Amino acid sequence: MPRLLKPFAELTVDGSTVNISPLRAIRVQRRLSGSADELRFAMALNAGLNIDQGAQVSLDLGWGNSGTTVFQGTIESLEYTLNEVHAIACGAQKDLIQMRIDETFIDQNAGDVVQALAGKAGVQMGRVDQGIRLAKYHADGSATLFEHLQELARLCGVDVFTDDAGKVNFTKREAFTADYTLQYGINLLDARIRHGKSAVGAIEVVPESAASQEGDEASSWLVKNSRDIAAKEGDGGVRRFSAALCTTKGAAETAAKAYQRDLQRRAVQGKVLIMGQPAACPGQVVELTDMPDSANDGFYEISGVEHALDAIRGFRSTLHLWGQA
């Protein structure tokens, strides 16, 4: 990246746009799963831009004279000082986090349930995988709609995240090559990688129905011997549990693979600091090369992204990583 390029920032609030000059500090956080996207910014009061709670906001960051959209959401809170306004905006997941319902879904795919729950909150969906077939799913009010999406995502082996258009996705990104190659001594400003090992090596899921042996049309009942219908994934120490949402062996196999994948990728976690890379998104793949310890060379999945821009340190991006599984 040429050193002479200057950071680019463009904030749009309800259709009105302000460039980088009045913006004092910007911080964007996006996660693959677990929380809503968040934008925090401070801006001079004389910027000529009126900001109200509930306003639609988007932010483009980049270098030179153009940028990439890194956030879309809604203003949630405002704080004023004598010469600045500080704002917090949240992404589309916020509407799912704030809403609870009590509704039962009968004989539907997980993706259909997700679409219905998102519709209740008025949230636009991007790509939605169908997932496993659910004989019954009760979305009770003890959990938020976002927590229900997270539960179904873990079961189906997918993730819940927003895309560049601000839409919520319920899918797994299939990546076989790196989106970015980061080389020690060239474009890595800092890095921290932790390699761990789970005490659990294998996952065994037992469906709660004899239909697991006879098919979806069979009558269902609790079985005395679950050995023939259990689904196992991985080797080593086994964590065995019963899954009420899995009523066929096929669903149990999908769940076992999903839980095992999650164990594998969470065993390796880290973060790297680089010059601002606005195109970096959760779910993409990074390759680290020429690291001081070659054990850290390899491919990692981006589990979260933080973009920060201020007058002291300029534009930088922190990529949170976990193992690619």
N, C-alpha and C positions, 0 to 999 in steps of 0.2 A: 504494500500500500504506500503510495507516495507520501513523503513526510509533509509536503506543502498543503495537502488537502486539509480543509477545516471541517469540523463537525457540522452536520446539518440537522436541524430540528424544526418541525412544523407541527404546531398544535391546532386542532380544529375543534371548536366548541359550538354545537348547534349551527354548523354551517359557516361560522366566522373563523378566520385563520389568523394566527400570529406566528411570526418566525422566531428564530433563536434569540434575538436581541433582548426582549424583556424577560426571558426565561432564566431564572437564577439557578435552579437545580431540578433534575429529572431522575426518577428511579422507576423502573418497570420490573415487575416480577411475574413470571409465568411458570406454572408447574404442570408436569405430565398428569398428576393426579393428586388430590388431597386438599386443594384450596382454590379460591377464585383468583383470576388474574387481578393484579393491582397496579395502579399508576399513582405515584405521588409526585407533585411538582410545586415549585414556588415561582411566582411571577410578580413582576412589578405592578403596582396598582394603576399606573398610568399607561398600561399597555393598550388601552382602548378596546378591551374585550370584556364584556359582561358575562359573569359566570354565576349560575344558579344551581342549587341542588336539583338533581334529576336531569341535568343537561347531558346530551349525548356528546361524547368526546372521543377523538381518535388522535394518535400520535405517530408521526413518521420520523425515523432517525436514519442518519446515514452520513456520508462524507461528500464534500464539494457542494454541488447545487441540487442534489436530489436525495431522496431517502426511501425507506421501505416501511410500510405500516407495521408497527410492533405492538400496538394496543388499540382496542376498541371497547368502549364500555360506557358507564354512566357515573356522573359525579355523585358521590355519596356524602361528603362532608367538606366544609370550608372553614378556614381559620384566617382571621385578618390581623395583621400588625399595622404599624403606622405607614409602612411603605410597601408591603407585600401581601399577597394572598397565597395561602397554602391549601392545596386541594388534594383529596383522595378520591380516586375513581376505581370502580370494580368492574370486572368482566361479567359475561353472561351467566357464569356459574352462580353468581350472587343470588339471582332469582330462584335458583334451585335450592340454595342453602337456606333461604328464608321461608320456604314453603313446606307445609306438611299436609298430607291428606290421609284418608282411610278409604281404600278401594281395593277390591280383589279382582285379579285378572285370571281367567280360566283358559287353559289350553292355548297359550300364545308363545311365540318366540320371545326371547329376552329383548331383542331389538324392537319388537312391537310394543313391549311394555315401556321401554325407554322412550320411544316416540310419544306414547300416551302421557307419560309423566312430564316430559318436556313441554308438551302442549298445555298441560294444566298450568304451568308457570309462564307460558307465553314465550318460551325460549326457542330460538331457531336452531335446528340441528344441521350439521354437515353430514359427514359419512357415518352411517350407523350399520354395524354388522348385525346379522340376525342372531348369532349366538345359539344357545341350546334351547330346546323346546321345554317349556315350563307347564306342567300339568296344572299348577296353581301358584300364583304369587300374590301375597297380601302386602300391599304398600301401606303399612299402618303408621299412625301419627307419632309413634315413639321415635321415628327417625325422619330426617329431612329428605326431600326428594333427591338431593345430591348424594346423601348417604345410601339411598336405595340404588342409584346409578353406580356408585362405587362397589356395592355388594355384588351387583350383577356383572360388573366389569371384571372383578376378581374371579368370579365363577366361570366366565367365558374366555378369560385370557386376553382381555383387551384393556385399553386405557380410556380415561375421560379427560379431554383437553380441548382447548379452543384452537381454531385455525386462524390464519391471517385475516379472515373476514369476520372474526369474532363469533363464529358459530361453534357450538359444542359438538365434539365428535365422540363417538363410542366405537372405537376401532383399534386395531393393532397395525402399526406401520411396518410393512415388510421391507427391510433394507438389507441389501447384500453388499453394498459398497459404501465407503465413507462419504458423507456430505462435506466434511472438512478434514484436512490433514494438518495437524499442528506439530511443528518441529521444535524441539528444544534448541534454544539459542537463536531461533529465527522469529517466531511469532508467539511464543509463550512468555508471558510476563511473570506468572507464578503458577504453581501446581501443587496439589495435595491429593494423594491417592491412598486409600486404605483398603487392604485386602483382608477379608475376614473369612471365616468358615462356619457355616451353620451346623449345629449339632444334629440337625435333621437332614438326612441324605435323600430320603425317598418319601413320597406322599402316597397314601392309599385312601381312596374315597369309596365309601360303601353307600350305594343308593338305597333309599328307604322304600323299596317296592319290589315285589316278586315279578312285576312286569319287566324288570331288568333281564330276566331270563326268557320270558315268553313273548315280549314285544309290547307295544303301546296299547294293543287291544285286550291284553290280559287283565283279569281282575287283580287288584293290588292288595297286599297284606304284608305284615311284618314277617320276615323270614328268620328261622332259627339258625341256619348256617349261611353266612354271607360270603364264604370263601370264593364261590364260583362267580359271584356277581360283582365283586370288588374290582376296582381299577387301580393299578399301581404305576407310578412313574418315578424313575430314579433308582439309585443304589445307596446302600448304607443304612443308617438308623432310620426307622420308619415312624412317621406320624400318621396314625390311622384315625379317621373320624367318619361319622355318618353325615351325609348331606341331604337334608330334607327336600331341597329343590331339585335334586337329581332323582328322577324316577325311572331312568333306563341306564343300562350299562354304558351306552354311548355317551350319555350326558356325564356320567361319572368319569369316563376317560378324558373328556374335554376338561373337566374341573381339575383332575389330577395333573394334567399337563400344564394347566394355567397356574396352579399353586406352585408346582415345581419350577416353572419359569420365573415366577416372582422371587422364590428363594434364591435362585442362581444369580439373578441380576442384582439383588440387594446385598449379596455377599461382598461385592466390590462397590465402593462408593468413593467419590472424590469431587474435586472442583478445580477448574483452571481459569486463570484470568488472562484475557487477551484484549487487544485493541478492539474497539467497538465493531461488532459484527451483527447488524440489524436483522440479517436473514436467518440467524440461528433460532431454531424453534425446538420446543420439547418434542421428543420422539425421533429427532435426527440422530445420525451416527457420526462420531468423531474418531479419527485415528491419531494416536500419539506416536511420534517417532523420535529416535535418537535421544531418548530420555537417559539421564545419568545412570539409572538402574534399568537395564533392559527388561526387567520383569514388568515394568509399567508401560512398555510399548504394546500397542494393540488397539483394538476397537472397543469403544464405549458408547452407550446410549445416553443421549442428553435427557436427564430427568427434570431439569428446570433451567431457566434462563433468567438472568438479571442484567438489565441494561442500566447504566448510570452515566449521567452527564452533568458536569459542574465546571466552574471556572478554574478550579485548582488542579484536578486530575484529568480533565477532558472527558472524552467519550470512551468507555470501556465496557466490556461484557464479561460476566462471570457465568461459566457453563457448569452446572451441577451434573455429575456423571454417575452412572452405575453400570454394572457389567452388561454386555450385550448377550442376550439369551434367546 
